[in-house]
Amino acid sequence: MTNKKGYSHRWHLAGLLATTLVAATQPRQSPLLPHPTQAQVARRFLREVVQGAYPAAYQRLAPEVQAKVPPKAFAAAAEPLRQLAQQRGQGMELYKLGTRLSSRGGRGQWFYSFSFANDSLRKPPPVLLEVTFRDTTARQVLGFGIRKR
Protein backbone atom coordinates (compact mmCIF):
# COMPACT_ATOMS: atom_id res chain seq x y z
CA MET A 1 0.00 0.00 0.00
CA THR A 2 1.28 3.46 -0.84
CA ASN A 3 0.25 6.93 0.25
CA LYS A 4 -0.26 10.01 -1.93
CA LYS A 5 3.50 10.71 -2.02
CA GLY A 6 4.25 7.20 -3.21
CA TYR A 7 5.77 5.95 0.08
CA SER A 8 4.92 2.51 1.27
CA HIS A 9 3.32 2.40 4.72
CA ARG A 10 5.48 -0.62 5.37
CA TRP A 11 8.67 1.42 4.87
CA HIS A 12 7.30 4.29 6.95
CA LEU A 13 6.54 1.87 9.78
CA ALA A 14 10.00 0.29 9.47
CA GLY A 15 11.65 3.72 9.64
CA LEU A 16 9.61 4.67 12.69
CA LEU A 17 10.53 1.41 14.40
CA ALA A 18 14.24 1.90 13.61
CA THR A 19 14.13 5.46 14.98
CA THR A 20 12.45 4.23 18.16
CA LEU A 21 15.05 1.48 18.63
CA VAL A 22 17.95 3.89 18.13
CA ALA A 23 16.42 6.37 20.58
CA ALA A 24 15.85 3.60 23.14
CA THR A 25 19.49 2.49 23.00
CA GLN A 26 20.96 6.00 23.33
CA PRO A 27 22.06 7.06 26.82
CA ARG A 28 19.40 9.19 28.40
CA GLN A 29 20.17 12.76 29.18
CA SER A 30 19.76 13.37 32.88
CA PRO A 31 17.59 16.33 33.74
CA LEU A 32 19.43 19.38 34.96
CA LEU A 33 20.15 19.06 38.63
CA PRO A 34 19.00 21.95 40.78
CA HIS A 35 21.65 24.23 42.15
CA PRO A 36 22.74 23.30 45.68
CA THR A 37 21.21 25.24 48.51
CA GLN A 38 23.33 27.61 50.52
CA ALA A 39 23.33 25.15 53.43
CA GLN A 40 24.59 22.41 51.10
CA VAL A 41 27.36 24.67 49.83
CA ALA A 42 28.38 25.48 53.41
CA ARG A 43 28.39 21.79 54.38
CA ARG A 44 30.38 20.77 51.28
CA PHE A 45 32.87 23.55 51.88
CA LEU A 46 33.44 22.44 55.49
CA ARG A 47 33.63 18.78 54.48
CA GLU A 48 36.34 19.62 51.94
CA VAL A 49 38.23 21.68 54.52
CA VAL A 50 38.15 19.01 57.24
CA GLN A 51 39.22 16.37 54.71
CA GLY A 52 42.14 18.53 53.60
CA ALA A 53 40.74 18.98 50.07
CA TYR A 54 41.86 22.61 50.05
CA PRO A 55 41.86 23.17 46.25
CA ALA A 56 38.20 22.09 46.04
CA ALA A 57 37.24 24.21 49.05
CA TYR A 58 39.16 27.19 47.64
CA GLN A 59 37.03 27.05 44.49
CA ARG A 60 33.93 27.66 46.63
CA LEU A 61 35.27 31.02 47.85
CA ALA A 62 33.79 34.23 46.47
CA PRO A 63 35.97 35.85 43.77
CA GLU A 64 36.75 38.87 45.96
CA VAL A 65 38.07 36.52 48.66
CA GLN A 66 40.19 34.59 46.16
CA ALA A 67 41.60 37.91 44.92
CA LYS A 68 42.82 38.74 48.44
CA VAL A 69 43.76 35.27 49.73
CA PRO A 70 46.14 33.08 47.72
CA PRO A 71 45.67 29.28 47.89
CA LYS A 72 48.62 28.76 50.28
CA ALA A 73 47.26 31.34 52.73
CA PHE A 74 43.82 29.71 52.49
CA ALA A 75 45.30 26.29 53.27
CA ALA A 76 47.11 27.75 56.29
CA ALA A 77 43.87 29.34 57.54
CA ALA A 78 41.92 26.13 56.96
CA GLU A 79 44.42 23.82 58.65
CA PRO A 80 43.18 24.48 62.24
CA LEU A 81 39.69 23.34 61.20
CA ARG A 82 41.11 20.15 59.72
CA GLN A 83 43.12 19.47 62.88
CA LEU A 84 40.10 20.12 65.08
CA ALA A 85 38.07 17.66 63.00
CA GLN A 86 40.78 15.03 63.48
CA GLN A 87 40.31 15.40 67.24
CA ARG A 88 36.51 15.64 67.32
CA GLY A 89 35.48 13.58 64.28
CA GLN A 90 34.53 14.71 60.81
CA GLY A 91 30.77 14.32 61.22
CA MET A 92 28.96 17.68 61.36
CA GLU A 93 25.41 18.81 61.96
CA LEU A 94 23.80 22.13 61.17
CA TYR A 95 23.41 23.92 64.48
CA LYS A 96 21.96 27.28 63.47
CA LEU A 97 21.82 29.88 60.76
CA GLY A 98 21.07 33.56 60.69
CA THR A 99 22.38 37.05 60.13
CA ARG A 100 25.17 38.53 62.18
CA LEU A 101 24.80 42.29 62.28
CA SER A 102 27.87 44.43 61.85
CA SER A 103 28.94 46.47 64.88
CA ARG A 104 30.16 49.15 62.47
CA GLY A 105 26.71 49.74 61.04
CA GLY A 106 27.53 48.00 57.77
CA ARG A 107 25.74 45.10 56.16
CA GLY A 108 25.35 41.97 58.20
CA GLN A 109 26.58 38.59 57.04
CA TRP A 110 24.50 35.47 56.58
CA PHE A 111 26.06 32.55 58.46
CA TYR A 112 25.70 28.83 59.03
CA SER A 113 27.05 27.26 62.21
CA PHE A 114 27.82 23.56 62.34
CA SER A 115 28.58 21.51 65.41
CA PHE A 116 30.56 18.31 65.45
CA ALA A 117 28.27 15.29 65.58
CA ASN A 118 30.20 14.02 68.61
CA ASP A 119 29.07 17.16 70.47
CA SER A 120 25.37 16.71 69.67
CA LEU A 121 24.46 15.93 73.29
CA ARG A 122 26.28 18.95 74.67
CA LYS A 123 24.13 22.09 74.84
CA PRO A 124 25.49 24.43 73.73
CA PRO A 125 28.23 22.72 71.75
CA PRO A 126 31.69 23.85 72.89
CA VAL A 127 32.90 24.49 69.33
CA LEU A 128 31.11 25.64 66.20
CA LEU A 129 32.39 25.83 62.65
CA GLU A 130 31.00 28.82 60.80
CA VAL A 131 30.66 29.64 57.12
CA THR A 132 29.54 33.10 56.04
CA PHE A 133 27.94 34.36 52.85
CA ARG A 134 27.33 37.85 51.49
CA ASP A 135 23.54 37.43 51.67
CA THR A 136 20.81 34.80 51.53
CA THR A 137 21.15 34.26 47.77
CA ALA A 138 24.96 33.91 47.56
CA ARG A 139 26.44 30.50 46.81
CA GLN A 140 30.09 31.47 47.22
CA VAL A 141 31.75 31.47 50.62
CA LEU A 142 32.77 34.83 52.04
CA GLY A 143 34.46 33.55 55.20
CA PHE A 144 34.83 30.70 57.66
CA GLY A 145 36.16 30.05 61.11
CA ILE A 146 35.99 28.37 64.49
CA ARG A 147 33.77 29.84 67.19
CA LYS A 148 34.47 28.54 70.70
CA ARG A 149 31.87 28.92 73.41
N, CA and C atoms as a LAMMPS dump frame, in Angstrom:
ITEM: TIMESTEP
0
ITEM: NUMBER OF ATOMS
447
ITEM: BOX BOUNDS ff ff ff
-5.0000000000000000e+02 5.0000000000000000e+02
-5.0000000000000000e+02 5.0000000000000000e+02
-5.0000000000000000e+02 5.0000000000000000e+02
ITEM: ATOMS id mol type element x y z
1 1 1 N 0.831 -1.164 0
2 1 2 C 0 0 0
3 1 3 C 0.888 1.244 0
4 2 1 N 0.509 2.224 -0.784
5 2 2 C 1.283 3.457 -0.842
6 2 3 C 0.386 4.641 -0.514
7 3 1 N 1.017 5.71 -0.019
8 3 2 C 0.249 6.926 0.251
9 3 3 C 0.321 7.855 -0.948
10 4 1 N -0.2 9.075 -0.808
11 4 2 C -0.256 10.011 -1.925
12 4 3 C 1.125 10.378 -2.45
13 5 1 N 2.146 10.339 -1.597
14 5 2 C 3.496 10.709 -2.024
15 5 3 C 4.248 9.509 -2.589
16 6 1 N 3.618 8.373 -2.625
17 6 2 C 4.248 7.204 -3.205
18 6 3 C 5.065 6.383 -2.217
19 7 1 N 5.018 6.709 -0.919
20 7 2 C 5.771 5.951 0.081
21 7 3 C 4.951 4.768 0.549
22 8 1 N 5.598 3.678 0.743
23 8 2 C 4.919 2.506 1.268
24 8 3 C 4.739 2.681 2.771
25 9 1 N 3.563 2.337 3.281
26 9 2 C 3.324 2.403 4.72
27 9 3 C 4.252 1.448 5.455
28 10 1 N 4.583 0.358 4.768
29 10 2 C 5.483 -0.62 5.371
30 10 3 C 6.847 0.026 5.647
31 11 1 N 7.363 0.783 4.681
32 11 2 C 8.67 1.425 4.869
33 11 3 C 8.59 2.539 5.912
34 12 1 N 7.493 3.234 5.947
35 12 2 C 7.301 4.291 6.946
36 12 3 C 7.304 3.686 8.347
37 13 1 N 6.601 2.561 8.5
38 13 2 C 6.545 1.874 9.783
39 13 3 C 7.929 1.333 10.166
40 14 1 N 8.657 0.804 9.201
41 14 2 C 9.998 0.291 9.465
42 14 3 C 10.931 1.429 9.902
43 15 1 N 10.818 2.568 9.26
44 15 2 C 11.649 3.724 9.641
45 15 3 C 11.318 4.215 11.029
46 16 1 N 10.036 4.246 11.366
47 16 2 C 9.608 4.672 12.69
48 16 3 C 10.114 3.709 13.751
49 17 1 N 10.053 2.421 13.468
50 17 2 C 10.532 1.405 14.398
51 17 3 C 12.046 1.534 14.597
52 18 1 N 12.787 1.748 13.512
53 18 2 C 14.239 1.904 13.61
54 18 3 C 14.588 3.141 14.424
55 19 1 N 13.881 4.236 14.217
56 19 2 C 14.129 5.464 14.979
57 19 3 C 13.864 5.237 16.459
58 20 1 N 12.795 4.52 16.761
59 20 2 C 12.452 4.227 18.156
60 20 3 C 13.524 3.363 18.806
61 21 1 N 14.01 2.352 18.092
62 21 2 C 15.05 1.48 18.634
63 21 3 C 16.349 2.242 18.883
64 22 1 N 16.725 3.099 17.958
65 22 2 C 17.948 3.894 18.131
66 22 3 C 17.799 4.811 19.332
67 23 1 N 16.646 5.455 19.45
68 23 2 C 16.423 6.368 20.579
69 23 3 C 16.443 5.61 21.902
70 24 1 N 15.9 4.385 21.906
71 24 2 C 15.849 3.602 23.137
72 24 3 C 17.224 3.133 23.578
73 25 1 N 18.16 2.979 22.634
74 25 2 C 19.486 2.492 22.999
75 25 3 C 20.466 3.618 23.311
76 26 1 N 20.088 4.865 23.039
77 26 2 C 20.961 6.004 23.335
78 26 3 C 20.943 6.274 24.829
79 27 1 N 22.077 6.707 25.403
80 27 2 C 22.064 7.057 26.825
81 27 3 C 21.114 8.227 27.051
82 28 1 N 20.374 8.132 28.102
83 28 2 C 19.401 9.186 28.399
84 28 3 C 20.107 10.39 29.003
85 29 1 N 19.658 11.533 28.603
86 29 2 C 20.172 12.765 29.183
87 29 3 C 19.525 12.929 30.548
88 30 1 N 20.343 13.151 31.562
89 30 2 C 19.76 13.37 32.879
90 30 3 C 19.224 14.795 32.936
91 31 1 N 18.131 14.976 33.625
92 31 2 C 17.59 16.328 33.736
93 31 3 C 18.589 17.201 34.502
94 32 1 N 18.535 18.471 34.258
95 32 2 C 19.429 19.383 34.956
96 32 3 C 19.191 19.283 36.449
97 33 1 N 20.267 19.13 37.179
98 33 2 C 20.151 19.058 38.628
99 33 3 C 19.977 20.467 39.177
100 34 1 N 19.167 20.618 40.207
101 34 2 C 18.997 21.951 40.782
102 34 3 C 20.301 22.404 41.434
103 35 1 N 20.468 23.693 41.496
104 35 2 C 21.654 24.234 42.149
105 35 3 C 21.601 23.877 43.629
106 36 1 N 22.756 23.629 44.246
107 36 2 C 22.736 23.297 45.676
108 36 3 C 22.252 24.494 46.501
109 37 1 N 21.636 24.18 47.605
110 37 2 C 21.205 25.237 48.514
111 37 3 C 22.423 25.838 49.186
112 38 1 N 22.229 26.962 49.816
113 38 2 C 23.329 27.606 50.523
114 38 3 C 23.833 26.716 51.662
115 39 1 N 22.926 26.061 52.355
116 39 2 C 23.33 25.153 53.435
117 39 3 C 24.166 23.997 52.889
118 40 1 N 23.804 23.482 51.708
119 40 2 C 24.586 22.406 51.097
120 40 3 C 25.972 22.892 50.705
121 41 1 N 26.061 24.108 50.181
122 41 2 C 27.363 24.672 49.826
123 41 3 C 28.226 24.805 51.08
124 42 1 N 27.638 25.317 52.157
125 42 2 C 28.385 25.478 53.412
126 42 3 C 28.885 24.129 53.921
127 43 1 N 28.015 23.127 53.9
128 43 2 C 28.391 21.792 54.38
129 43 3 C 29.496 21.186 53.501
130 44 1 N 29.355 21.302 52.189
131 44 2 C 30.378 20.768 51.28
132 44 3 C 31.712 21.475 51.482
133 45 1 N 31.655 22.78 51.641
134 45 2 C 32.872 23.552 51.879
135 45 3 C 33.576 23.045 53.144
136 46 1 N 32.832 22.92 54.231
137 46 2 C 33.442 22.445 55.485
138 46 3 C 33.941 21.007 55.353
139 47 1 N 33.192 20.166 54.673
140 47 2 C 33.632 18.779 54.482
141 47 3 C 34.962 18.751 53.737
142 48 1 N 35.076 19.565 52.697
143 48 2 C 36.336 19.619 51.941
144 48 3 C 37.47 20.139 52.808
145 49 1 N 37.191 21.13 53.634
146 49 2 C 38.228 21.675 54.517
147 49 3 C 38.69 20.622 55.516
148 50 1 N 37.75 19.97 56.205
149 50 2 C 38.155 19.014 57.243
150 50 3 C 38.8 17.762 56.656
151 51 1 N 38.562 17.494 55.373
152 51 2 C 39.221 16.369 54.709
153 51 3 C 40.549 16.776 54.079
154 52 1 N 40.877 18.047 54.178
155 52 2 C 42.138 18.528 53.601
156 52 3 C 42.086 18.716 52.095
157 53 1 N 40.9 18.763 51.514
158 53 2 C 40.739 18.982 50.068
159 53 3 C 40.704 20.493 49.814
160 54 1 N 41.813 21.146 50.106
161 54 2 C 41.863 22.612 50.046
162 54 3 C 41.627 23.189 48.65
163 55 1 N 42.152 22.594 47.58
164 55 2 C 41.863 23.173 46.251
165 55 3 C 40.36 23.192 45.929
166 56 1 N 39.645 22.134 46.296
167 56 2 C 38.199 22.09 46.041
168 56 3 C 37.48 23.129 46.895
169 57 1 N 37.864 23.234 48.163
170 57 2 C 37.237 24.215 49.052
171 57 3 C 37.543 25.637 48.578
172 58 1 N 38.757 25.86 48.112
173 58 2 C 39.161 27.187 47.643
174 58 3 C 38.275 27.641 46.482
175 59 1 N 37.874 26.71 45.635
176 59 2 C 37.029 27.05 44.486
177 59 3 C 35.638 27.522 44.912
178 60 1 N 35.231 27.23 46.135
179 60 2 C 33.926 27.659 46.632
180 60 3 C 33.961 29.079 47.209
181 61 1 N 35.155 29.66 47.321
182 61 2 C 35.27 31.017 47.85
183 61 3 C 34.779 32.036 46.827
184 62 1 N 34.227 33.137 47.332
185 62 2 C 33.788 34.231 46.467
186 62 3 C 35.016 34.806 45.749
187 63 1 N 34.839 35.307 44.536
188 63 2 C 35.97 35.847 43.767
189 63 3 C 36.747 36.943 44.507
190 64 1 N 36.043 37.803 45.236
191 64 2 C 36.751 38.865 45.958
192 64 3 C 37.624 38.309 47.086
193 65 1 N 37.241 37.167 47.636
194 65 2 C 38.07 36.523 48.665
195 65 3 C 39.289 35.892 47.994
196 66 1 N 39.07 35.199 46.882
197 66 2 C 40.193 34.593 46.159
198 66 3 C 41.194 35.649 45.705
199 67 1 N 40.707 36.832 45.366
200 67 2 C 41.601 37.906 44.924
201 67 3 C 42.508 38.382 46.052
202 68 1 N 42.045 38.273 47.286
203 68 2 C 42.82 38.745 48.444
204 68 3 C 43.619 37.644 49.13
205 69 1 N 43.154 36.393 48.99
206 69 2 C 43.762 35.274 49.726
207 69 3 C 44.281 34.238 48.732
208 70 1 N 45.601 34.102 48.616
209 70 2 C 46.137 33.076 47.718
210 70 3 C 45.893 31.669 48.286
211 71 1 N 45.948 30.651 47.432
212 71 2 C 45.666 29.283 47.893
213 71 3 C 46.505 28.824 49.095
214 72 1 N 47.779 29.185 49.14
215 72 2 C 48.616 28.756 50.279
216 72 3 C 48.149 29.395 51.582
217 73 1 N 47.76 30.665 51.532
218 73 2 C 47.257 31.338 52.733
219 73 3 C 45.912 30.732 53.149
220 74 1 N 45.089 30.37 52.181
221 74 2 C 43.82 29.713 52.487
222 74 3 C 44.077 28.385 53.194
223 75 1 N 44.991 27.597 52.663
224 75 2 C 45.299 26.293 53.271
225 75 3 C 45.795 26.475 54.706
226 76 1 N 46.619 27.491 54.939
227 76 2 C 47.115 27.754 56.293
228 76 3 C 45.971 28.147 57.229
229 77 1 N 45.012 28.933 56.723
230 77 2 C 43.869 29.341 57.539
231 77 3 C 42.905 28.18 57.782
232 78 1 N 42.829 27.261 56.839
233 78 2 C 41.916 26.127 56.96
234 78 3 C 42.482 24.99 57.81
235 79 1 N 43.778 24.921 57.939
236 79 2 C 44.422 23.815 58.654
237 79 3 C 43.92 23.634 60.093
238 80 1 N 43.704 24.701 60.888
239 80 2 C 43.177 24.484 62.242
240 80 3 C 41.813 23.787 62.266
241 81 1 N 40.973 24.035 61.274
242 81 2 C 39.687 23.341 61.204
243 81 3 C 39.894 21.855 60.933
244 82 1 N 40.823 21.551 60.036
245 82 2 C 41.112 20.15 59.722
246 82 3 C 41.65 19.433 60.956
247 83 1 N 42.554 20.084 61.682
248 83 2 C 43.124 19.471 62.884
249 83 3 C 42.068 19.271 63.965
250 84 1 N 41.176 20.244 64.107
251 84 2 C 40.095 20.122 65.08
252 84 3 C 39.182 18.948 64.724
253 85 1 N 38.912 18.776 63.454
254 85 2 C 38.071 17.657 63.003
255 85 3 C 38.752 16.313 63.248
256 86 1 N 40.068 16.277 63.175
257 86 2 C 40.776 15.029 63.477
258 86 3 C 40.59 14.656 64.947
259 87 1 N 40.502 15.658 65.806
260 87 2 C 40.313 15.403 67.238
261 87 3 C 38.865 15.051 67.581
262 88 1 N 37.912 15.751 66.947
263 88 2 C 36.511 15.64 67.321
264 88 3 C 35.681 14.752 66.396
265 89 1 N 36.224 14.37 65.259
266 89 2 C 35.478 13.579 64.282
267 89 3 C 34.982 14.466 63.163
268 90 1 N 34.879 13.902 61.969
269 90 2 C 34.527 14.706 60.813
270 90 3 C 33.027 14.901 60.619
271 91 1 N 32.209 14.159 61.344
272 91 2 C 30.767 14.323 61.215
273 91 3 C 30.32 15.682 61.731
274 92 1 N 29.437 16.351 60.973
275 92 2 C 28.964 17.675 61.36
276 92 3 C 27.455 17.751 61.206
277 93 1 N 26.846 18.584 62.025
278 93 2 C 25.407 18.812 61.963
279 93 3 C 25.158 20.308 61.94
280 94 1 N 24.168 20.716 61.174
281 94 2 C 23.801 22.129 61.17
282 94 3 C 23.265 22.478 62.542
283 95 1 N 23.822 23.513 63.144
284 95 2 C 23.407 23.923 64.48
285 95 3 C 22.464 25.117 64.408
286 96 1 N 22.842 26.132 63.642
287 96 2 C 21.96 27.283 63.469
288 96 3 C 22.4 28.104 62.27
289 97 1 N 21.515 28.965 61.844
290 97 2 C 21.825 29.885 60.758
291 97 3 C 21.155 31.208 61.065
292 98 1 N 21.664 32.251 60.454
293 98 2 C 21.072 33.562 60.691
294 98 3 C 21.93 34.671 60.123
295 99 1 N 21.634 35.88 60.561
296 99 2 C 22.383 37.051 60.128
297 99 3 C 23.114 37.622 61.323
298 100 1 N 24.371 37.877 61.141
299 100 2 C 25.169 38.529 62.183
300 100 3 C 25.31 39.985 61.769
301 101 1 N 24.757 40.868 62.582
302 101 2 C 24.796 42.286 62.278
303 101 3 C 26.193 42.85 62.53
304 102 1 N 26.568 43.805 61.724
305 102 2 C 27.874 44.435 61.851
306 102 3 C 27.835 45.469 62.966
307 103 1 N 28.856 45.476 63.812
308 103 2 C 28.939 46.468 64.883
309 103 3 C 29.294 47.846 64.329
310 104 1 N 29.776 47.888 63.096
311 104 2 C 30.165 49.154 62.47
312 104 3 C 29.023 49.769 61.665
313 105 1 N 27.856 49.208 61.758
314 105 2 C 26.715 49.743 61.043
315 105 3 C 26.635 49.32 59.586
316 106 1 N 27.553 48.473 59.151
317 106 2 C 27.529 47.997 57.769
318 106 3 C 26.542 46.861 57.599
319 107 1 N 26.607 46.238 56.453
320 107 2 C 25.742 45.104 56.165
321 107 3 C 26.1 43.907 57.027
322 108 1 N 25.097 43.196 57.459
323 108 2 C 25.348 41.973 58.199
324 108 3 C 25.756 40.848 57.258
325 109 1 N 26.196 39.751 57.841
326 109 2 C 26.581 38.591 57.037
327 109 3 C 25.699 37.408 57.406
328 110 1 N 25.282 36.682 56.402
329 110 2 C 24.496 35.473 56.582
330 110 3 C 25.453 34.357 56.972
331 111 1 N 25.142 33.597 58.007
332 111 2 C 26.06 32.547 58.458
333 111 3 C 25.334 31.238 58.714
334 112 1 N 26.126 30.169 58.65
335 112 2 C 25.696 28.825 59.027
336 112 3 C 26.694 28.327 60.058
337 113 1 N 26.198 27.842 61.177
338 113 2 C 27.047 27.259 62.213
339 113 3 C 26.801 25.761 62.255
340 114 1 N 27.886 25.018 62.262
341 114 2 C 27.82 23.562 62.339
342 114 3 C 28.511 23.112 63.608
343 115 1 N 27.929 22.116 64.249
344 115 2 C 28.583 21.505 65.406
345 115 3 C 29.107 20.146 64.973
346 116 1 N 30.073 19.662 65.712
347 116 2 C 30.559 18.311 65.449
348 116 3 C 29.509 17.33 65.956
349 117 1 N 29.277 16.278 65.206
350 117 2 C 28.265 15.287 65.575
351 117 3 C 28.56 14.697 66.956
352 118 1 N 29.835 14.56 67.296
353 118 2 C 30.201 14.018 68.607
354 118 3 C 29.787 14.939 69.751
355 119 1 N 29.49 16.204 69.444
356 119 2 C 29.071 17.163 70.466
357 119 3 C 27.566 17.338 70.505
358 120 1 N 26.81 16.492 69.809
359 120 2 C 25.371 16.706 69.667
360 120 3 C 24.617 16.668 70.993
361 121 1 N 25.14 15.99 71.986
362 121 2 C 24.462 15.929 73.289
363 121 3 C 24.846 17.085 74.206
364 122 1 N 25.835 17.83 73.836
365 122 2 C 26.282 18.953 74.67
366 122 3 C 25.56 20.219 74.233
367 123 1 N 24.867 20.861 75.14
368 123 2 C 24.126 22.089 74.839
369 123 3 C 24.656 23.218 75.705
370 124 1 N 25.16 24.25 75.137
371 124 2 C 25.491 24.427 73.731
372 124 3 C 26.775 23.678 73.401
373 125 1 N 26.987 23.39 72.133
374 125 2 C 28.232 22.72 71.747
375 125 3 C 29.422 23.614 72.082
376 126 1 N 30.524 23.037 72.512
377 126 2 C 31.685 23.848 72.894
378 126 3 C 32.379 24.525 71.708
379 127 1 N 32.218 23.961 70.516
380 127 2 C 32.896 24.487 69.331
381 127 3 C 31.92 24.472 68.156
382 128 1 N 31.914 25.56 67.421
383 128 2 C 31.109 25.638 66.202
384 128 3 C 32.013 26.003 65.034
385 129 1 N 31.706 25.46 63.88
386 129 2 C 32.39 25.832 62.646
387 129 3 C 31.428 26.712 61.867
388 130 1 N 31.891 27.888 61.485
389 130 2 C 30.999 28.815 60.799
390 130 3 C 31.447 29.088 59.377
391 131 1 N 30.452 29.259 58.519
392 131 2 C 30.663 29.638 57.124
393 131 3 C 29.763 30.839 56.88
394 132 1 N 30.331 31.9 56.293
395 132 2 C 29.544 33.099 56.035
396 132 3 C 29.385 33.343 54.541
397 133 1 N 28.276 34.001 54.219
398 133 2 C 27.94 34.359 52.847
399 133 3 C 27.572 35.839 52.818
400 134 1 N 27.644 36.435 51.664
401 134 2 C 27.326 37.853 51.489
402 134 3 C 25.871 38.134 51.863
403 135 1 N 24.967 37.277 51.398
404 135 2 C 23.537 37.434 51.668
405 135 3 C 22.863 36.083 51.501
406 136 1 N 21.545 36.067 51.563
407 136 2 C 20.81 34.796 51.527
408 136 3 C 20.8 34.134 50.155
409 137 1 N 21.17 34.851 49.106
410 137 2 C 21.154 34.265 47.769
411 137 3 C 22.537 33.826 47.291
412 138 1 N 23.59 34.233 47.98
413 138 2 C 24.96 33.914 47.561
414 138 3 C 25.225 32.419 47.671
415 139 1 N 26.037 31.908 46.769
416 139 2 C 26.442 30.501 46.806
417 139 3 C 27.954 30.376 46.868
418 140 1 N 28.637 31.487 47.088
419 140 2 C 30.09 31.473 47.218
420 140 3 C 30.454 31.954 48.616
421 141 1 N 31.381 31.248 49.227
422 141 2 C 31.752 31.473 50.618
423 141 3 C 32.526 32.78 50.764
424 142 1 N 32.099 33.569 51.751
425 142 2 C 32.772 34.832 52.044
426 142 3 C 33.793 34.67 53.164
427 143 1 N 33.532 33.767 54.098
428 143 2 C 34.457 33.553 55.203
429 143 3 C 34.128 32.279 55.955
430 144 1 N 35.02 31.898 56.862
431 144 2 C 34.826 30.696 57.664
432 144 3 C 35.678 30.813 58.917
433 145 1 N 35.371 30.011 59.906
434 145 2 C 36.164 30.046 61.113
435 145 3 C 35.634 29.127 62.193
436 146 1 N 36.326 29.15 63.313
437 146 2 C 35.99 28.368 64.491
438 146 3 C 35.46 29.344 65.54
439 147 1 N 34.338 29.012 66.122
440 147 2 C 33.77 29.841 67.189
441 147 3 C 33.688 28.96 68.433
442 148 1 N 34.474 29.313 69.443
443 148 2 C 34.472 28.543 70.704
444 148 3 C 33.517 29.215 71.682
445 149 1 N 32.854 28.402 72.447
446 149 2 C 31.872 28.919 73.411
447 149 3 C 32.417 28.892 74.807
